[in-house]
Amino acid sequence: MPGVIVFYALLGWLLGVIVNAIADSLPLSRRLRRPYCPTCTAPRPQIAWSAIIGWATGTSACAYCGKPRGARAIVVELMGMAGAALLYLRNAHLAALLPAIAIGFVFLLIAVIDIEHRLIPHIVIFPAALALGLMQALDPARGPIKTLLGGLAGAGSFLLLYLLGEAFAWLLARVRGRPLDEVAFGFGDVTLAGLIGLVVGWPAVVLALLVGILAAGLFSLGYLLVMLSRRRYTAFTPIPYGPFLILGACLVYYGGRGLFQSILLP
Ligand SMILES: [Zn+2]
């Protein structure tokens, strides 16, 4: 029904506006604020709360400092709009659609913050883990055991990787006689892996995290080759892992078994 698709597109758009508002305020001022200009902290007029409406009405640039709003805000609103409409077309049953939209909202928010700030805030992860974990545990198709096992496997395996990385960094720092500037991946990735485990459950968490690690590895390799070709290679250029883990989680959660069977068994 076209009317219902429009409704979900508008809902997704609204969620995109909220993702932008949280991503603009939480990492910088540690609290939620109504949409404001991150450069000079002047509040935005209500007509410019949505980047799309702001762009269409010529009010997206800050009225005080003149700083234009970046492309991210529009991209996020468009992703929210398209994402919610596509999820409705994929499965219109509310019991499947509403969790799918809630999970997309959380993943989009975490990806935006991690890309812009190299940070996965606990203040986002822990409430999300509680809400989404409870939601998945109450889903009769999943149940509490698979949900909890998924979360433990995700956080546990990444905690091990994190500790190995710390040990490696400590060893390397001793050999080189000075500490490393940055570690390959941080504790935020451990908490994100736990959240992904709660969302996709056991045993899908194994596939989701492997796909994420593989995607991050391929991206790093491509990045390394580009840097080498420009002779700008430096060891240990860290990339944010979060968006790749989220990519893996989305492929497994939204694509499901069908997607991987169609890839592995063409
Ligand atoms: Zn401003």
py3Dmol code that shows the C-alpha trace and the ligand (Angstrom):
import py3Dmol

protein = """\
ATOM      1  CA  MET A   1       0.000   0.000   0.000  1.00  0.00           C
ATOM      2  CA  PRO A   2       1.603   3.271  -1.138  1.00  0.00           C
ATOM      3  CA  GLY A   3       0.143   5.287   1.760  1.00  0.00           C
ATOM      4  CA  VAL A   4       1.757   3.004   4.313  1.00  0.00           C
ATOM      5  CA  ILE A   5       5.138   3.168   2.556  1.00  0.00           C
ATOM      6  CA  VAL A   6       4.960   6.964   2.745  1.00  0.00           C
ATOM      7  CA  PHE A   7       4.162   6.689   6.449  1.00  0.00           C
ATOM      8  CA  TYR A   8       7.248   4.539   7.091  1.00  0.00           C
ATOM      9  CA  ALA A   9       9.427   6.771   4.904  1.00  0.00           C
ATOM     10  CA  LEU A  10       8.328   9.754   7.034  1.00  0.00           C
ATOM     11  CA  LEU A  11       8.974   7.789  10.237  1.00  0.00           C
ATOM     12  CA  GLY A  12      12.460   6.880   8.989  1.00  0.00           C
ATOM     13  CA  TRP A  13      13.096  10.509   8.079  1.00  0.00           C
ATOM     14  CA  LEU A  14      12.109  11.607  11.604  1.00  0.00           C
ATOM     15  CA  LEU A  15      14.437   8.971  13.084  1.00  0.00           C
ATOM     16  CA  GLY A  16      17.203  10.327  10.814  1.00  0.00           C
ATOM     17  CA  VAL A  17      16.625  13.834  12.221  1.00  0.00           C
ATOM     18  CA  ILE A  18      16.919  12.361  15.745  1.00  0.00           C
ATOM     19  CA  VAL A  19      20.135  10.466  14.844  1.00  0.00           C
ATOM     20  CA  ASN A  20      21.619  13.759  13.588  1.00  0.00           C
ATOM     21  CA  ALA A  21      20.594  15.633  16.737  1.00  0.00           C
ATOM     22  CA  ILE A  22      22.107  12.964  19.032  1.00  0.00           C
ATOM     23  CA  ALA A  23      25.289  12.606  16.954  1.00  0.00           C
ATOM     24  CA  ASP A  24      25.750  16.401  16.986  1.00  0.00           C
ATOM     25  CA  SER A  25      25.261  16.858  20.710  1.00  0.00           C
ATOM     26  CA  LEU A  26      26.183  13.722  22.669  1.00  0.00           C
ATOM     27  CA  PRO A  27      29.902  13.351  21.784  1.00  0.00           C
ATOM     28  CA  LEU A  28      30.580  17.113  22.103  1.00  0.00           C
ATOM     29  CA  SER A  29      28.519  18.277  25.059  1.00  0.00           C
ATOM     30  CA  ARG A  30      27.843  14.885  26.740  1.00  0.00           C
ATOM     31  CA  ARG A  31      24.132  15.525  26.803  1.00  0.00           C
ATOM     32  CA  LEU A  32      21.211  15.709  24.391  1.00  0.00           C
ATOM     33  CA  ARG A  33      20.405  19.117  22.983  1.00  0.00           C
ATOM     34  CA  ARG A  34      17.921  20.425  20.508  1.00  0.00           C
ATOM     35  CA  PRO A  35      19.513  20.820  17.040  1.00  0.00           C
ATOM     36  CA  TYR A  36      22.278  23.403  17.178  1.00  0.00           C
ATOM     37  CA  CYS A  37      25.310  24.522  15.209  1.00  0.00           C
ATOM     38  CA  PRO A  38      28.321  22.476  16.461  1.00  0.00           C
ATOM     39  CA  THR A  39      30.691  25.292  15.435  1.00  0.00           C
ATOM     40  CA  CYS A  40      29.229  28.213  17.443  1.00  0.00           C
ATOM     41  CA  THR A  41      26.535  26.332  19.496  1.00  0.00           C
ATOM     42  CA  ALA A  42      23.750  28.665  18.262  1.00  0.00           C
ATOM     43  CA  PRO A  43      20.406  26.835  18.183  1.00  0.00           C
ATOM     44  CA  ARG A  44      19.005  26.074  14.741  1.00  0.00           C
ATOM     45  CA  PRO A  45      15.567  27.487  13.834  1.00  0.00           C
ATOM     46  CA  GLN A  46      12.894  24.788  13.843  1.00  0.00           C
ATOM     47  CA  ILE A  47      12.587  24.919  10.066  1.00  0.00           C
ATOM     48  CA  ALA A  48      16.248  23.811   9.850  1.00  0.00           C
ATOM     49  CA  TRP A  49      15.981  20.932  12.353  1.00  0.00           C
ATOM     50  CA  SER A  50      15.687  18.655   9.337  1.00  0.00           C
ATOM     51  CA  ALA A  51      18.701  19.011   7.037  1.00  0.00           C
ATOM     52  CA  ILE A  52      16.502  18.236   4.009  1.00  0.00           C
ATOM     53  CA  ILE A  53      13.962  20.963   4.827  1.00  0.00           C
ATOM     54  CA  GLY A  54      16.790  23.307   5.790  1.00  0.00           C
ATOM     55  CA  TRP A  55      18.449  22.683   2.436  1.00  0.00           C
ATOM     56  CA  ALA A  56      15.160  23.119   0.528  1.00  0.00           C
ATOM     57  CA  THR A  57      14.349  26.400   2.319  1.00  0.00           C
ATOM     58  CA  GLY A  58      17.887  27.772   2.253  1.00  0.00           C
ATOM     59  CA  THR A  59      18.117  27.842   6.065  1.00  0.00           C
ATOM     60  CA  SER A  60      20.620  25.025   6.626  1.00  0.00           C
ATOM     61  CA  ALA A  61      23.674  27.261   7.115  1.00  0.00           C
ATOM     62  CA  CYS A  62      24.038  28.648  10.640  1.00  0.00           C
ATOM     63  CA  ALA A  63      22.357  32.071  10.911  1.00  0.00           C
ATOM     64  CA  TYR A  64      25.030  33.255  13.378  1.00  0.00           C
ATOM     65  CA  CYS A  65      28.382  32.021  12.144  1.00  0.00           C
ATOM     66  CA  GLY A  66      27.397  31.129   8.571  1.00  0.00           C
ATOM     67  CA  LYS A  67      28.888  27.624   8.817  1.00  0.00           C
ATOM     68  CA  PRO A  68      27.121  25.364   6.280  1.00  0.00           C
ATOM     69  CA  ARG A  69      25.694  22.082   7.574  1.00  0.00           C
ATOM     70  CA  GLY A  70      27.743  19.121   6.371  1.00  0.00           C
ATOM     71  CA  ALA A  71      26.499  16.482   3.953  1.00  0.00           C
ATOM     72  CA  ARG A  72      26.208  13.876   6.731  1.00  0.00           C
ATOM     73  CA  ALA A  73      22.931  15.280   8.054  1.00  0.00           C
ATOM     74  CA  ILE A  74      21.221  14.933   4.653  1.00  0.00           C
ATOM     75  CA  VAL A  75      22.749  11.488   4.010  1.00  0.00           C
ATOM     76  CA  VAL A  76      21.491  10.236   7.394  1.00  0.00           C
ATOM     77  CA  GLU A  77      17.959  11.552   6.801  1.00  0.00           C
ATOM     78  CA  LEU A  78      17.853   9.950   3.331  1.00  0.00           C
ATOM     79  CA  MET A  79      19.172   6.660   4.750  1.00  0.00           C
ATOM     80  CA  GLY A  80      16.501   6.709   7.446  1.00  0.00           C
ATOM     81  CA  MET A  81      13.798   7.401   4.887  1.00  0.00           C
ATOM     82  CA  ALA A  82      14.915   4.726   2.406  1.00  0.00           C
ATOM     83  CA  GLY A  83      15.794   2.253   5.167  1.00  0.00           C
ATOM     84  CA  ALA A  84      12.390   2.302   6.877  1.00  0.00           C
ATOM     85  CA  ALA A  85      10.534   2.094   3.522  1.00  0.00           C
ATOM     86  CA  LEU A  86      12.681  -0.864   2.391  1.00  0.00           C
ATOM     87  CA  LEU A  87      12.206  -2.644   5.723  1.00  0.00           C
ATOM     88  CA  TYR A  88       8.440  -2.245   5.314  1.00  0.00           C
ATOM     89  CA  LEU A  89       8.646  -3.796   1.837  1.00  0.00           C
ATOM     90  CA  ARG A  90      10.841  -6.620   3.201  1.00  0.00           C
ATOM     91  CA  ASN A  91       8.445  -7.643   5.978  1.00  0.00           C
ATOM     92  CA  ALA A  92       5.339  -5.598   6.779  1.00  0.00           C
ATOM     93  CA  HIS A  93       4.419  -7.534   9.947  1.00  0.00           C
ATOM     94  CA  LEU A  94       4.770  -5.139  12.868  1.00  0.00           C
ATOM     95  CA  ALA A  95       6.388  -7.818  15.049  1.00  0.00           C
ATOM     96  CA  ALA A  96       9.261  -7.994  12.543  1.00  0.00           C
ATOM     97  CA  LEU A  97       9.212  -4.429  11.213  1.00  0.00           C
ATOM     98  CA  LEU A  98       9.409  -2.439  14.462  1.00  0.00           C
ATOM     99  CA  PRO A  99      12.450  -4.340  15.853  1.00  0.00           C
ATOM    100  CA  ALA A 100      14.136  -4.059  12.438  1.00  0.00           C
ATOM    101  CA  ILE A 101      13.628  -0.264  12.440  1.00  0.00           C
ATOM    102  CA  ALA A 102      14.789   0.094  16.081  1.00  0.00           C
ATOM    103  CA  ILE A 103      17.957  -1.908  15.333  1.00  0.00           C
ATOM    104  CA  GLY A 104      18.653   0.156  12.206  1.00  0.00           C
ATOM    105  CA  PHE A 105      18.270   3.369  14.222  1.00  0.00           C
ATOM    106  CA  VAL A 106      20.802   2.256  16.861  1.00  0.00           C
ATOM    107  CA  PHE A 107      23.319   0.948  14.309  1.00  0.00           C
ATOM    108  CA  LEU A 108      23.110   4.118  12.201  1.00  0.00           C
ATOM    109  CA  LEU A 109      23.680   6.297  15.288  1.00  0.00           C
ATOM    110  CA  ILE A 110      26.700   4.278  16.459  1.00  0.00           C
ATOM    111  CA  ALA A 111      28.232   4.226  12.951  1.00  0.00           C
ATOM    112  CA  VAL A 112      27.911   8.022  12.540  1.00  0.00           C
ATOM    113  CA  ILE A 113      29.480   8.764  15.949  1.00  0.00           C
ATOM    114  CA  ASP A 114      32.315   6.256  15.422  1.00  0.00           C
ATOM    115  CA  ILE A 115      33.154   7.600  11.938  1.00  0.00           C
ATOM    116  CA  GLU A 116      33.190  11.225  13.132  1.00  0.00           C
ATOM    117  CA  HIS A 117      34.738  10.848  16.590  1.00  0.00           C
ATOM    118  CA  ARG A 118      36.461   7.424  16.616  1.00  0.00           C
ATOM    119  CA  LEU A 119      34.349   6.723  19.668  1.00  0.00           C
ATOM    120  CA  ILE A 120      31.666   4.223  20.687  1.00  0.00           C
ATOM    121  CA  PRO A 121      30.076   5.879  23.739  1.00  0.00           C
ATOM    122  CA  HIS A 122      28.955   3.686  26.653  1.00  0.00           C
ATOM    123  CA  ILE A 123      26.021   6.048  27.125  1.00  0.00           C
ATOM    124  CA  VAL A 124      24.689   4.843  23.753  1.00  0.00           C
ATOM    125  CA  ILE A 125      25.760   1.179  23.909  1.00  0.00           C
ATOM    126  CA  PHE A 126      24.475   0.204  27.357  1.00  0.00           C
ATOM    127  CA  PRO A 127      20.885   1.512  27.086  1.00  0.00           C
ATOM    128  CA  ALA A 128      20.770   0.108  23.526  1.00  0.00           C
ATOM    129  CA  ALA A 129      22.032  -3.293  24.707  1.00  0.00           C
ATOM    130  CA  LEU A 130      19.391  -3.392  27.435  1.00  0.00           C
ATOM    131  CA  ALA A 131      16.514  -2.349  25.159  1.00  0.00           C
ATOM    132  CA  LEU A 132      17.466  -4.390  22.079  1.00  0.00           C
ATOM    133  CA  GLY A 133      18.580  -7.390  24.166  1.00  0.00           C
ATOM    134  CA  LEU A 134      15.236  -7.436  25.987  1.00  0.00           C
ATOM    135  CA  MET A 135      13.390  -7.018  22.697  1.00  0.00           C
ATOM    136  CA  GLN A 136      15.207  -9.964  21.081  1.00  0.00           C
ATOM    137  CA  ALA A 137      14.885 -12.140  24.203  1.00  0.00           C
ATOM    138  CA  LEU A 138      11.105 -11.626  24.163  1.00  0.00           C
ATOM    139  CA  ASP A 139      10.914 -12.574  20.471  1.00  0.00           C
ATOM    140  CA  PRO A 140       9.538 -16.145  20.471  1.00  0.00           C
ATOM    141  CA  ALA A 141      11.646 -17.018  17.420  1.00  0.00           C
ATOM    142  CA  ARG A 142      14.826 -16.094  19.330  1.00  0.00           C
ATOM    143  CA  GLY A 143      14.316 -16.479  23.063  1.00  0.00           C
ATOM    144  CA  PRO A 144      16.533 -15.368  25.959  1.00  0.00           C
ATOM    145  CA  ILE A 145      19.134 -18.165  25.733  1.00  0.00           C
ATOM    146  CA  LYS A 146      20.252 -17.539  22.141  1.00  0.00           C
ATOM    147  CA  THR A 147      20.156 -13.775  22.721  1.00  0.00           C
ATOM    148  CA  LEU A 148      22.286 -13.883  25.865  1.00  0.00           C
ATOM    149  CA  LEU A 149      24.673 -16.464  24.407  1.00  0.00           C
ATOM    150  CA  GLY A 150      25.122 -14.239  21.337  1.00  0.00           C
ATOM    151  CA  GLY A 151      25.947 -11.224  23.509  1.00  0.00           C
ATOM    152  CA  LEU A 152      28.415 -13.177  25.654  1.00  0.00           C
ATOM    153  CA  ALA A 153      30.122 -14.707  22.611  1.00  0.00           C
ATOM    154  CA  GLY A 154      30.423 -11.312  20.902  1.00  0.00           C
ATOM    155  CA  ALA A 155      31.760  -9.413  23.905  1.00  0.00           C
ATOM    156  CA  GLY A 156      33.911 -12.351  25.091  1.00  0.00           C
ATOM    157  CA  SER A 157      35.662 -12.983  21.778  1.00  0.00           C
ATOM    158  CA  PHE A 158      36.362  -9.283  21.275  1.00  0.00           C
ATOM    159  CA  LEU A 159      37.575  -8.875  24.847  1.00  0.00           C
ATOM    160  CA  LEU A 160      40.137 -11.585  24.081  1.00  0.00           C
ATOM    161  CA  LEU A 161      41.185  -9.801  20.860  1.00  0.00           C
ATOM    162  CA  TYR A 162      41.360  -6.512  22.750  1.00  0.00           C
ATOM    163  CA  LEU A 163      43.604  -7.976  25.466  1.00  0.00           C
ATOM    164  CA  LEU A 164      45.843  -9.600  22.835  1.00  0.00           C
ATOM    165  CA  GLY A 165      46.092  -6.215  21.086  1.00  0.00           C
ATOM    166  CA  GLU A 166      47.019  -4.514  24.363  1.00  0.00           C
ATOM    167  CA  ALA A 167      49.682  -7.147  25.049  1.00  0.00           C
ATOM    168  CA  PHE A 168      51.062  -6.741  21.526  1.00  0.00           C
ATOM    169  CA  ALA A 169      51.129  -2.933  21.879  1.00  0.00           C
ATOM    170  CA  TRP A 170      52.909  -3.240  25.245  1.00  0.00           C
ATOM    171  CA  LEU A 171      55.494  -5.606  23.756  1.00  0.00           C
ATOM    172  CA  LEU A 172      56.064  -3.414  20.711  1.00  0.00           C
ATOM    173  CA  ALA A 173      56.393  -0.300  22.859  1.00  0.00           C
ATOM    174  CA  ARG A 174      59.106  -2.023  24.899  1.00  0.00           C
ATOM    175  CA  VAL A 175      60.972  -3.082  21.759  1.00  0.00           C
ATOM    176  CA  ARG A 176      60.744   0.373  20.188  1.00  0.00           C
ATOM    177  CA  GLY A 177      61.374   2.180  23.458  1.00  0.00           C
ATOM    178  CA  ARG A 178      58.339   4.457  23.163  1.00  0.00           C
ATOM    179  CA  PRO A 179      54.601   3.921  23.524  1.00  0.00           C
ATOM    180  CA  LEU A 180      52.310   3.490  20.530  1.00  0.00           C
ATOM    181  CA  ASP A 181      50.152   6.508  19.746  1.00  0.00           C
ATOM    182  CA  GLU A 182      46.984   4.520  19.187  1.00  0.00           C
ATOM    183  CA  VAL A 183      45.827   0.948  19.558  1.00  0.00           C
ATOM    184  CA  ALA A 184      44.213  -0.952  16.700  1.00  0.00           C
ATOM    185  CA  PHE A 185      40.899  -1.299  18.364  1.00  0.00           C
ATOM    186  CA  GLY A 186      39.452   0.015  21.540  1.00  0.00           C
ATOM    187  CA  PHE A 187      37.229  -1.151  24.324  1.00  0.00           C
ATOM    188  CA  GLY A 188      34.249   0.448  22.553  1.00  0.00           C
ATOM    189  CA  ASP A 189      34.547  -2.275  19.903  1.00  0.00           C
ATOM    190  CA  VAL A 190      34.237  -4.919  22.632  1.00  0.00           C
ATOM    191  CA  THR A 191      30.957  -3.402  23.815  1.00  0.00           C
ATOM    192  CA  LEU A 192      29.729  -3.064  20.218  1.00  0.00           C
ATOM    193  CA  ALA A 193      30.510  -6.750  19.524  1.00  0.00           C
ATOM    194  CA  GLY A 194      28.428  -7.603  22.603  1.00  0.00           C
ATOM    195  CA  LEU A 195      25.527  -5.481  21.323  1.00  0.00           C
ATOM    196  CA  ILE A 196      25.759  -7.144  17.888  1.00  0.00           C
ATOM    197  CA  GLY A 197      25.673 -10.547  19.590  1.00  0.00           C
ATOM    198  CA  LEU A 198      22.497  -9.617  21.450  1.00  0.00           C
ATOM    199  CA  VAL A 199      20.911  -8.382  18.205  1.00  0.00           C
ATOM    200  CA  VAL A 200      21.757 -11.269  15.857  1.00  0.00           C
ATOM    201  CA  GLY A 201      21.935 -13.973  18.551  1.00  0.00           C
ATOM    202  CA  TRP A 202      23.841 -17.241  18.705  1.00  0.00           C
ATOM    203  CA  PRO A 203      25.217 -18.679  16.391  1.00  0.00           C
ATOM    204  CA  ALA A 204      24.708 -15.884  13.826  1.00  0.00           C
ATOM    205  CA  VAL A 205      27.043 -13.636  15.872  1.00  0.00           C
ATOM    206  CA  VAL A 206      30.034 -15.679  14.666  1.00  0.00           C
ATOM    207  CA  LEU A 207      29.212 -14.989  11.007  1.00  0.00           C
ATOM    208  CA  ALA A 208      28.329 -11.315  11.670  1.00  0.00           C
ATOM    209  CA  LEU A 209      31.641 -10.556  13.416  1.00  0.00           C
ATOM    210  CA  LEU A 210      33.701 -12.557  10.904  1.00  0.00           C
ATOM    211  CA  VAL A 211      32.118 -10.635   8.012  1.00  0.00           C
ATOM    212  CA  GLY A 212      32.812  -7.370   9.874  1.00  0.00           C
ATOM    213  CA  ILE A 213      36.472  -8.245  10.547  1.00  0.00           C
ATOM    214  CA  LEU A 214      36.908  -9.380   6.935  1.00  0.00           C
ATOM    215  CA  ALA A 215      35.368  -6.149   5.598  1.00  0.00           C
ATOM    216  CA  ALA A 216      37.613  -4.040   7.852  1.00  0.00           C
ATOM    217  CA  GLY A 217      40.637  -6.085   6.728  1.00  0.00           C
ATOM    218  CA  LEU A 218      39.825  -5.629   3.028  1.00  0.00           C
ATOM    219  CA  PHE A 219      39.311  -1.899   3.548  1.00  0.00           C
ATOM    220  CA  SER A 220      42.616  -1.602   5.462  1.00  0.00           C
ATOM    221  CA  LEU A 221      44.411  -3.498   2.694  1.00  0.00           C
ATOM    222  CA  GLY A 222      42.961  -1.192   0.030  1.00  0.00           C
ATOM    223  CA  TYR A 223      43.861   1.849   2.129  1.00  0.00           C
ATOM    224  CA  LEU A 224      47.400   0.542   2.633  1.00  0.00           C
ATOM    225  CA  LEU A 225      47.863  -0.024  -1.113  1.00  0.00           C
ATOM    226  CA  VAL A 226      46.653   3.509  -1.912  1.00  0.00           C
ATOM    227  CA  MET A 227      48.985   4.979   0.740  1.00  0.00           C
ATOM    228  CA  LEU A 228      51.911   2.865  -0.509  1.00  0.00           C
ATOM    229  CA  SER A 229      51.304   3.992  -4.088  1.00  0.00           C
ATOM    230  CA  ARG A 230      51.455   7.596  -2.851  1.00  0.00           C
ATOM    231  CA  ARG A 231      54.506   6.770  -0.690  1.00  0.00           C
ATOM    232  CA  ARG A 232      52.718   7.972   2.411  1.00  0.00           C
ATOM    233  CA  TYR A 233      52.838   4.711   4.282  1.00  0.00           C
ATOM    234  CA  THR A 234      52.939   4.828   8.060  1.00  0.00           C
ATOM    235  CA  ALA A 235      52.579   1.752  10.204  1.00  0.00           C
ATOM    236  CA  PHE A 236      49.479   1.435  12.364  1.00  0.00           C
ATOM    237  CA  THR A 237      47.068   3.796  10.714  1.00  0.00           C
ATOM    238  CA  PRO A 238      43.980   2.844  12.689  1.00  0.00           C
ATOM    239  CA  ILE A 239      40.568   2.856  11.092  1.00  0.00           C
ATOM    240  CA  PRO A 240      37.298   2.902  13.016  1.00  0.00           C
ATOM    241  CA  TYR A 241      36.237  -0.735  13.323  1.00  0.00           C
ATOM    242  CA  GLY A 242      32.668   0.009  14.376  1.00  0.00           C
ATOM    243  CA  PRO A 243      31.130   0.721  10.953  1.00  0.00           C
ATOM    244  CA  PHE A 244      32.566  -2.537   9.547  1.00  0.00           C
ATOM    245  CA  LEU A 245      31.243  -4.590  12.463  1.00  0.00           C
ATOM    246  CA  ILE A 246      27.879  -2.906  11.952  1.00  0.00           C
ATOM    247  CA  LEU A 247      28.030  -3.700   8.233  1.00  0.00           C
ATOM    248  CA  GLY A 248      28.560  -7.386   9.061  1.00  0.00           C
ATOM    249  CA  ALA A 249      25.733  -7.297  11.598  1.00  0.00           C
ATOM    250  CA  CYS A 250      23.347  -5.665   9.102  1.00  0.00           C
ATOM    251  CA  LEU A 251      24.164  -8.188   6.358  1.00  0.00           C
ATOM    252  CA  VAL A 252      23.476 -11.074   8.730  1.00  0.00           C
ATOM    253  CA  TYR A 253      20.463  -9.553  10.506  1.00  0.00           C
ATOM    254  CA  TYR A 254      18.679  -8.063   7.479  1.00  0.00           C
ATOM    255  CA  GLY A 255      20.017 -10.395   4.765  1.00  0.00           C
ATOM    256  CA  GLY A 256      19.636 -13.463   6.931  1.00  0.00           C
ATOM    257  CA  ARG A 257      20.439 -16.978   5.910  1.00  0.00           C
ATOM    258  CA  GLY A 258      19.093 -16.387   2.383  1.00  0.00           C
ATOM    259  CA  LEU A 259      21.739 -13.797   1.556  1.00  0.00           C
ATOM    260  CA  PHE A 260      24.673 -15.989   2.588  1.00  0.00           C
ATOM    261  CA  GLN A 261      23.277 -19.072   0.877  1.00  0.00           C
ATOM    262  CA  SER A 262      22.892 -17.073  -2.328  1.00  0.00           C
ATOM    263  CA  ILE A 263      26.529 -15.928  -2.025  1.00  0.00           C
ATOM    264  CA  LEU A 264      28.009 -19.286  -1.049  1.00  0.00           C
ATOM    265  CA  LEU A 265      25.777 -21.433  -3.269  1.00  0.00           C
ATOM    266  CA  PRO A 266      25.134 -19.460  -6.466  1.00  0.00           C
TER     267      PRO A 266
END
"""
ligand_1 = """\
1
ZN
Zn 27.095 28.550 13.953
"""
view = py3Dmol.view(width=600, height=400)
view.addModel(protein, "pdb")
view.setStyle({"model": 0}, {"cartoon": {"style": "trace"}})
view.addModel(ligand_1, "xyz")
view.setStyle({"model": 1}, {"stick": {}})
view.zoomTo()
view.show()
